[in-house]
Amino acid sequence: MSVNSKLYEGKAKILYATDDPEVLLADFKDDATAFNAQKRGSIIGKGKINCSISSQLFQQLELRGIKTHFIDSPAPHQMRVRAVKIFPLEVVVRNIAAGSLSQQTKLPVGTLLKQPLVEFYYKNDELGDPLLTRDRLLLLELATPEQVDTITNLALQVNQFLQDFWQQCGITLVDFKLEFGLDSQQQLLLADEISPDTCRLWNTAEADPNLRVMDKDRFRRDLGNVEDAYQEVLQRVLQAVASKN
């Protein structure tokens, strides 16, 4: 596979074209951002860790019939993926109140939700990635009603798998963000990544609200030991996957 021009550079990854128009190469970066890139930094080894975690989780999801853009991982920080047109939506699934949900509703952090909450946010940095109602989403023609239903159902399926998987790792899945896209055949695929950058993860065995954090909140909130937390998540993922084989 030969790598051609850089197509896009985001906050966490660079996408390159390859000699196959249906295949892209995602290069995971160590750069870290928070609060719509108002806070910037670097987490040593983050690119390799997130690429490895995402690769493992995408493969586990594929085994359960959930189609993803993942093809393979030719290098520790690189992932070959199917080319998709990404919906300009961040799909957030919440199991426990935290982050913006607690800030905007006054629900105490740690409140267990009666059922998973699926939310759609408009991927638009200029507007601050606002929360969308279904009607606003359809008004902006960001997806069709059928696509919204499909994405919602897939997000809930992913949530069920991830809750069980992280539980096996001794980790509580608080909430997470997904992205979806359409390939050249108009097939809807799970895309982007699943990692401590996109999931809020708490160490199940730790009660302290700061010490339990194993995700990018350690960077957002200046809790320290960010690299150690990411590395610990990776080790637990690899152990959980190995136990299934």
RAVENCOR-V88527 format. One record per backbone hydrogen bond with DSSP energy under -1.0 kcal/mol. CO is the residue of the C=O (numbers start at 1). NH is the residue of the N-H. Records with the same first field share a line. If there is no record, write none. Layout:
CO = NH + NH
This chain:
2 = 19
5 = 17
8 = 15
12 = 29
13 = 10
14 = 27
15 = 7 + 8
16 = 25
17 = 4
20 = 23
22 = 83
24 = 81
25 = 16
26 = 79
27 = 14
30 = 43
32 = 41
34 = 39
35 = 38
39 = 34
41 = 32
43 = 46
45 = 49
46 = 50
47 = 51
48 = 52
49 = 53
50 = 54
51 = 55
52 = 56
53 = 57
54 = 58
55 = 59
56 = 60
57 = 61
58 = 62
59 = 63
61 = 66
62 = 65
67 = 190
69 = 82
72 = 80
75 = 78
77 = 28
79 = 26
80 = 71 + 72
81 = 24
85 = 182
87 = 89
88 = 123
90 = 121
91 = 178
92 = 119
93 = 176
94 = 117
95 = 113
97 = 110
98 = 101
99 = 103
100 = 104
101 = 105
102 = 106
108 = 111
111 = 97
117 = 94
119 = 92
120 = 132
121 = 90
122 = 124
124 = 129
130 = 122
133 = 137
134 = 138
135 = 139
136 = 140
137 = 142
144 = 148
145 = 149
146 = 150
147 = 151
148 = 152
149 = 153
150 = 154
151 = 155
152 = 156
153 = 157
154 = 158
155 = 159
156 = 160
157 = 161
158 = 162
159 = 163
160 = 164
161 = 165
162 = 166
163 = 167
164 = 168
166 = 171
167 = 170
170 = 204
172 = 202
174 = 95 + 96
175 = 200
176 = 93
178 = 91
179 = 191
180 = 87
181 = 189
182 = 85
183 = 186
187 = 183
189 = 181
190 = 69
195 = 198 + 199
196 = 216
198 = 177
200 = 174
201 = 214
202 = 172
203 = 206
208 = 212
212 = 203
215 = 218
216 = 220
217 = 221
218 = 223
219 = 222
225 = 229
226 = 230
227 = 231
228 = 232
229 = 233
230 = 234
231 = 235
232 = 236
233 = 237
234 = 238
235 = 239
236 = 240
237 = 241
238 = 242
239 = 243
